[in-house]
Amino acid sequence: MSVRSSFQVMRQIAGGSKNLGYCFQDLKNFLTTVRQKEMVIGDATIIQEYLRNEALRNPSFYYDIQVDSEENIASIFWSDAIMQQDYELFGDLISFNTTYRTNTEYHPLAPFLGFDNHRKSVLFGCALLYDETSASFDWLFITFLKCMKNKKPITIYTDQACALMKSVPNIFPDVFHGLCSWHMGENAKSNLGYRYNGAFLDELHHLVSNVHDEAEFDFNWNKMLQNCFGGKANSEFTWLVQIHRNRTQWSSAWVKSHFTAGLKTTQLSESFNAFLRHFLQPDHSLVQFFIHFNIMVEKMRDNHVDCDFKAANTRLRNNYPNSQLMRSVVAKYTPASFAFIHKQYDLSFKYYYEEDTSRSSISNRVFKVFTIQLVRDADEMDFDNDAAANVYMSVEEVPENLLPNDQDPLRLDERVVTVDIENKIFTCTCRIRPSLDALKPISIGGIQDTTFAQRYQQASGVMLQIITRVCMDPDACQFFLNAAIECGKQAGELIVAKVDSSARKFKKRPNPIRSKKRLKSGYELARERQRFIAQRKKQKKEEDAAKLALTINNVD
């Protein structure tokens, strides 16, 4: 607010100038005197006094100051009691970024951020750094661990800054260091020049999200070099050599082995920076920065309190009341987390499986799991269901047969799920490792003792498989529709007969009005994406066949 606006507000609150006790000029003179004192004392002294007062007021407030060779303040780190408590609760994942500047003169801002139980950003601590060298980051990370009683995160996400690439493994040797895929795309613009185009972005996105093992990554990497760079050697592109060396930190082939909470970028830091711009201005001094920064922190905590209140007073809608798993989580999770799980439970009905009896045993059952419909947000699922068929996998191809054999090329990328009966643990080749509280094996036959949700899953799974095949031919589709309508009538008569036999009235309802507009299948919606993946598989299969033929010829 301007000085004049401030004076008008205070005069109105006091009930007029006569009740205020000073005039407009007095206010201007007072502010000028305060600013002159700040200039005399200096920012460094004021900041130290501010931090000492915070520590006296709150004994849990932690701060540390790094000084240079001339005993001047270089970097500052601070974290209050609530930040430390939040880290104890939600500190498994950290997003760290230094792209925000307080203004054109002062140091880069380095916040430590994570997810809370509402999947919102939560602040663990913050620092103003003198520079962005590995020495400054080493000091900051060591100070952070001291503040947090040496508790290390499971995963930390950063950009590709050289200093961070050196400092993070040095201070966090046992912590998975993930690289932001968004920054990787931005760095490609400045490093690849005219070769940066849509085709390269598609190839890079495929390498980041859709490859599932090391061999598949190597195959797709070589194809990318061939398609986008004329098959030139990696050594001609320094940046490509660097990202290939760090592939275990950004490609899904390796990242899926680690806990990431669905995070692939430093998006938490970017969102925090955008939120911070509402409170900080480029012309703020360090003193003003701390004042407005505290206002921003209070606003974040007010938002968290609002989320807690809504969670405590909101009744979540569970579309699967007969599912023991969904009944157990509805009372334990916040609305945001439950919505995430509910969505994945919906998607689980698109999965189909067949048991590999040749590899199964009494203690372990092995399933081949596949899907014929598009499943979105494929690489961000962290929760699983109470059935082997519900283990997550990404979409590959639509199988032409109801249960294709092992030699069908469309089943090359199917997932294998191993169920440990004794320990109640599911393990999938997609590298997601869910551990369930209860094990409920699925059986296609014998549905007398199953719940509504289980019967719905079995029936919808079989129907979708049949529909996918019969819709390829109009005569077969019409025959199937007529038979399905007739079977529906007979099943309805069976239900009526059972109700009548138990002396209960059954009220028939009119059939709902069916829309004449045909709904598009998941295959049609995903056709563009699947065409790319299918072409890539075909190329890999041809190369493998050529290599095999060459090997046979050499042997002969």
N, C-alpha and C positions, 0 to 999 in steps of 0.2 A: 504494500500500500504506500502511496505517496504521503509525505508529511502532512499536506493539507487534508487529505482524506482521513488520515488518522486523527487529526484534530477535530474534524467534523463529527466523527463517530464518538469520540470521548466527550465532546460537548453535549451530544444528544443523550448519552448515557447519564451524564451528571445533571441533566435537566436545565442546561443553559450555561452560558459563559460565566455568569456570576457565581455559579456553584463549582466551576472547574478549578479556580484558583490560579490559573496562569493563562496567558494569551498565546496566540499563534507564534509570535516572535520568540517568546520564552522557550517554546518547544523546539524551534529551529536551533536556538543557541545551545540548548541542552544536548541535542543530538550531535552537534558539531563538537562539543567538548568531549563527549564519549568517544567519538571517532578519533579525535586527536590523542586521547589516552591510549586507545588501542594501537595507534601507530607508534607511540613512544614505547609501550611495553613490548610490542611485537607479537606476531602470531605464535611463535614457538613457546613463549612464556605463557600465553593465554591457553594454548592447547594443553600444556603440561598441567596447568592449574585446573583446567576442566577435567582432565582424566583423574587427577588426584582427588578432586571433590567427588567424582562418580564412585571411585573406589572406597572413599570414606562413607559415602551414603549407602553403598551396597557392597558389603565385603566380598561377594562372589564376582564382582566386576573384575575382569582381567584385562590388562593392557601391557604392552611392551613397546619400547622405542629403540630403534636402531639409529646410531649416530655415525657420522663420517669421521674422517681423520682429524677434522678441526672441531670435533665435539658439537657439530650442528645436527639437528634432527634430520634423518634421512628417510626412514620409514616408520609407520605407526600401525600397530595391530590392536584391536579391541574386540571384546565379546562379553556381553552381560550374562546374568544368571539364566534368563529365559533362553537365550541362544544356546548356552551350554546344555540346558535341559533338552532342548529340541534335538541337539546333536546326539544325545544319549538315546533318544527315541527313534530318530529318523536318519541317523548318520551313516547308513550303509552305502549310500550313493551320494557323491559330491559332484557338482558342476562348478568348474572354476574357469573364470574368464577375466581378462584385464583390458577389454576393449573400450570400457567407459572411461572418460576423462572428466574430472570435476570442472575444469575449465582449461583454457589454453596455457596457463602458467603452472598449475599445480600437478600433483602426481597422479598416475593412473589408479583407479579404484579397483580393488581386488576382493570381491565378495565370495564367501564359501556358501553355496546354496544346495538345497536338496528338496525332496518331495515330503510333504506331510501326509497325514492320513486322509485328507481330502484331495490329494493329488494337486496341491497348490504349492507354490514356492515358499520355502522356509529358510530363514537366514541363520547360519551357524556362527558367523564371525566376519569381520571385514578389515581391510587394510588399505592404507595409502602408501604406495611404494615410491621410492626414490627413482628407480629405473626398473627395467624388465630384463635384468641379467640373471644368470643362473645363481650367482651369489645372493642376490636379493630374494629369489624364490626359495633357496635353501634356508635362509634365515626365517622367511615367512612360514614355511611348512614345519620347521622345527618348533617355532613359537606356537603354531596352531596345535601341534601334538602336545606340547606342554600344557596348554590351556585345557585340552580335552583329556587329560590324564592318560596320554599315550594310546588312546583308542584310535585305531586306524580304520578307515572305511574299507568296504569290499571293492568298490569301483570308484574311480575318479575320471571324469571327462574333461578334456581341455582341447584347445586348438592345437595347431601344428607348429607353434613357436619353438624355435631351436632350443632356447633356454629352458622351456618346460619339458621338452623331450629329454633333456639331460638331467634336470632337477628332480622330476617326479620319480623315476626309477631309483634315484640316489637316496631319497628320503622315504619313499614308499616302495620298498623292494618287493613286497609280497602282495601288493595291491594291483588289480587290473587297471591299466591305463588305457582308456578308450579315447579315440580321436574323433572329433566332430566331423561328420560327413558333410555338413553344410559348408564349413570352412574349407574343406577339401575341394568342393566345387568352386568356391570363390578363388582359392589359390590357383586352380587350373586356368582361370581366365588370364591371370598375369604371367603364367609360366608356359602356356601352350600357344598363345597367340592365335593365329588364324585357324589352328587345328581344333580350337575349342568350339564345338558346335553341338547341335541336338543329338547327332549320332553318338558322339563321345559321351554325352550326359546319360543317354540310355544305357550304354555299355557300363558306365561307372555305377549307375543306380543298380544294375543287375548284379554287379560284383559286390556292392554294399549290402544288398538285401536278399538276394534270391539264390545264391550259391550255398551248397550244403556240406561240402567237404573239400579237402585240400586238392584232390585230383580235379574236381569240377572247376575250382578256382583257377588252377593252372591252365586248363583247357580254355576257359573263357578269357583269361588274361591274354593268352597268345592270339585268340581270335580278335580281341580288341586292338592289339598292336597291328594285326594284319589289316583290319578293316579301316582303322582310323589313322594309322601311321605308316602304311605301306610295308609293314613287316620289318621295319628297321630295328636295329639293335637297341636295347634299353639304354645303353651307355650314351646314346646320342641325346637323350632327354633326361637331364639330371633330376628333375622333379619326379618323373615317372620311376626312376630308380629308387628315389627316396620313399615314395608311397608303397612301392612293391616291397621294399625292405620292412616297412611297418604294417604290412597287410594283416598281421595277427591282431592289430589294434582297431581295425575298422571294418573288415569283411565279416559277413554273417557266418562264413565257414568256421571262424574261430570265436567270434564274439558271442555266439549262442551258447558257448560253454560257460559263460560268466553271467553273474547277476547284473542286469542293467535297468530293471523296472521299465522296459520298453523304450529307454532313452538311446538315441543314436547321435544326438547333437548336443551342443551346449545351449539348447533352447531355453532352459531355466534362466541362464544368465542373460540371454537376449531379452526375455520377458521382463526380468528384473530391471534391466537398463531402461527399457521403455517406461516402466512404472516409475523409475527414479526421476525421469525427466519432468514429471509433473511437479516435483518438489524442489529441484535444484536448478539454478540459473548460471550461465557462464560467468557472470560478474560477481559471484559469491566469493567472499574471502573464506579462509579456513574456518574462522569462527562461525560465520554464517552457514558454512557447509555442515558443521556438526549439529547446529540447531535444526536445520531443515532435514538433515538425515534422521535425527531422532523422531521428528514428526512423521517421516515416511515409515519408520519402523513401527510406530504406534498404529499407523493406518493398516499395515500388514497384519498386526495382531488383532486389531478390531475386526478385520475381515475373517480371521480364523475363528474368533469368538462367534461371529454371525453364522459361520458354517457349522460350528459345534451346536449352536442353538437349533438350527434347522434340522440337523441330523437327529437331535434328541426329540424333536417334536414332529418328525415326519414318519409316516407309516409307509414303508417301502412296498412296492407292488411286486409280488412274486408270481410269475406266470406258471410256475411248476410247484404247486403246493404239495404234490405227492412225492417230490424228490427229496430224499433225506439230505443230500448235499446242499440243495438250495435252501431248505428249511434251516439248516445249521448256520449258514453264512448270513442269512437275512437279518439276524439279530446281533451279529458281531461286527459287521462292516458298515462304514459310512455310506451315504447314498452314492457318492462318486465311485467308490471302490466296488460296491455291489452292482452298479450299472455296468461297470467294466466286466465283472464276472458273468452277469446275466447275458450280456452280449455274446461272450464266448460260449456260454452254454447253448444259446440259440444256434450259433454256428456249428456246434458239435453234431447236430442232426444231419449235417451234410457229409459226414464221414462214413465210410464203409470199410469192412474188414473181413478177412478170412484167416483162420488159424492155420499156422504152419505146423502140422502135426509131426513132421519129421524132425523138428527142432524143439518141440515142446517136451516137458517132463513133468513129474509130479510136483516139483517145487517151483518150476518156471513154465509159463505159457508164452508162446511167441505168436504174434499177430502181424499180418501185413495190412497196413492201413492206407486207404486212398480216398480220393474224393472225385466227384464228377461236376461239382459246382464251384463257382468262384468264392473264395474266402478272403475278405479284405483284412487289412491290418495284420497280415500273416506273420510278419517277423516281430510283432510286438506283444504276442500273447505270453503271459507268465502264469496263467492259472489253467487248471485242467479239471476234468470231470471224473465221475466215479465209475467209468467204464473204459475198457481198453480201446474201444472204437472212437473215443472222444479225444484221443491224444492229438495235439495240434500238428498240422503239416501244411505246406503251401500247395497251391494248385499247380498241377502240371498239365496233363492232357485228359480229355474225355475218353474213357475206355469204350471201345466198340462192342465188346462182349459183356455179358452180365457179370461174369467172374473170369477175366482173362487169365490165361496161363502165364507161367513165369517167362516164356519165350516171347510174349507180346511186347513189342518195342514201346508201346504206350505205357507200360508198367515199369519202365527202367528206373524211374525215380520214386517208386513207392517207398513208404517209411516202414520200418520194422520196429514193433513195440514189444518189449519184454516185460512180463509181469512177474514180479517176485511175490509169490503167494504168501510165504511165511512173514516177510518183512513189510508187505503191503506197499510196495514201491513200483512205480511205472518208470521205465526207461525207454526213450525213443531215439532213433538215429538222427532225428532233427536236433538233438543235443539239448532238448529241454528235459529237465529232470524233476517231475512233480512227485511229491510224497503225499499219499492220501491217508486219511484216518481210517477209512473202511474200504474193503475190497469187495466188489460185487461183480463176479464174472458174468458175461453176457452169453446167453444161449439162444439160438434162433428158434429151436423147438421148445415146447413146454412153457406156455405163457399163462398157466392157470394162476400161479402165485405172484405174478409180476404186478407192478403198480401201473397206474394210468400213464405216467411219463415214459416208463420202459416200453409199454405196449405201443405207445404213439411213436417212439423212436424206431422200433422194429418195423412197424407197418409203413411209416413214411420212408424209411430206408429202402425197403423192398419196392415200394411204388415208384420212387424216383429212379431206381435202376431200370425198371420196366419201361417207364415213360421215356427215358432217354433213348431207348432202342426203338420203340414202336413209332415214335414221332418222326423217324426217318422216312417212313412210308405212309402215305395218306390212307390207303386201304387198311393197313394194320392199325393205324391210329383210330380210325372209325370203329373197327371191330373191337378194339380195346375199350373205347368209350361206352359202346353198347353193353359190353359184358360187365364193365364196372358199374354202370347204372343198375343193371339187373342184380348184381351181387349186393349193391347197396340196399336195394329194396328187400332182398331176402334177409340181409343182416338186420335191417330195421324190424322186419316181422319177427325175427328171433328175439330181439330185445322186448318187443311188445308181448310176445308169448311168455317170456320169463316174468315180466311184470304182472301180467294177468294171472299167472299161476300162483303168484305170491299175494294175490288179492290187493294189489296196489294199482291205482289208476295211472295210466300213462297218457299224457297229453301230447297229441301229435302237433307238430309245428309245421307251418308251410315251408316249402323249400325256399331258400334265399334266392333273390334275383341274381342271376349270373351275368356278369359283364360280357358283352360280345367282343370286347377288345382283348386280344390274346396277350398274355403277359410274356415278356421276353425271358428266356431262360438265362441262367447264370453263364452258360457257355457263350451265348450270343453277346452278352455284356462284356465278357472277358476276351473276346475273339482276337482283338488286336494284340493284347499282351501275350496270349497263349501262342499266337502265330510266331512271335519272336522266340519264345522258349522252345517251341516245337522245331523251328529251323535250327536252333543251336544244338538240340539233341540229335537231330538228323545228321548234322555235320560231325558231331562227336562219334556217332555210331559208324559213319562211313570211314572216319579216320581209324577207329579201332579195328574195323574189318580189314582195312588196307594193311595196317600193321600186322594183324594176325596172318594174312595171306603172305606177306613178305617173310614173316618168321617161318612159315611152313615151307616156302620155296627155298629158304636158306638151309633148312634142315634136309630137304630132299637133295 
